[in-house]
């Protein structure tokens, strides 16, 4: 006949029940690993954004410096051209005589 079930009695389990119990035990660990991977991906994306923004800032600074250099060179060339024009004018001024009658 059958015996009554006591706390010390072991019951045979089916293979499916064992698999389900193992999945339940492993599920928090799997969830943790999945969350950790997602966080790593997010951190990598943030780092890439920061690196890109730093690169663009460096490019902007370099472009501004180049523009400033070009403007300085243009101003210097304009000043040099004005000085040359003034010198030519002063040279021409005394080199001929304009007599009107």
Secondary structure, 3 states (H helix, E strand, C coil): CCCCCCCCCCCCCCHHHHHHHHHHHHHHHHHHHHHHHHHHHHHHHHHHHHHHHHHHHHHHHHHHHHHHHHHHHHHHHHHHHHHHHHHHHHHHHCCCCCCCC
